[in-house]
Amino acid sequence: MKSKKNLVFIGMMGSGKSSIGSIVSKKLNIEFIDVDYEIETKLGMKITKIFEEKGEKYFRNIEEAITLKILKNKKKVISLGGGAFLNKKVNKEIIENHISFWLNWDFKTLLNRIKNSHKRPIAFKSTKNELIKIINNRSIVYSKAHYKIDCEGLSKNEVANNILNMYEAH
């Protein structure tokens, strides 16, 4: 790996940030960090429980602090939570100092992956139309990533290989 910059995966819940990030980290032989997992470990509870007991605002504050701390690392593969890139401080840090990859999917695929998911608090409480609106609004922000990876119809390994090819050319 030539660059010391982190590779940061962004995208909707259910887009494969964790699974594809893990594959890429293994192929590059560098550490993988899943921000949602780190939050759950630090607080000792699942994200759904954090939302239920403490609320989304509390979660977003913790998410910002932990994400910015993790981004101080160098040469890591990092998977962000679905909403983390919407945070202005996190967004600015990633755009200025890291290499970001937006894992983009057709909204129908995302809806099938996230509807009725109890581990995704925003998705579970939303209607189909509300989810489509969330996907559309977030896509505007995700489009600021350095690279847009169109994942539709590809296997996880094919997506990972596309990312590695873009990264090597970076």
ABEGO torsion letter per residue (X at the ends): XABABBBBBBEBBGAGAAAAAAAAAAAAGBBBBBAAAAAAAAAGBBAAAAAAAAEAAAAAAAAAAAAAAAAABBGBBBBBBAAAAABAAAAAAAAAABBBBBBBBBAAAAAAAABGBAABAAAAABBAAAAAAAAAAAAAAAAABABBBBABGBBAAAAAAAAAAAAAAX
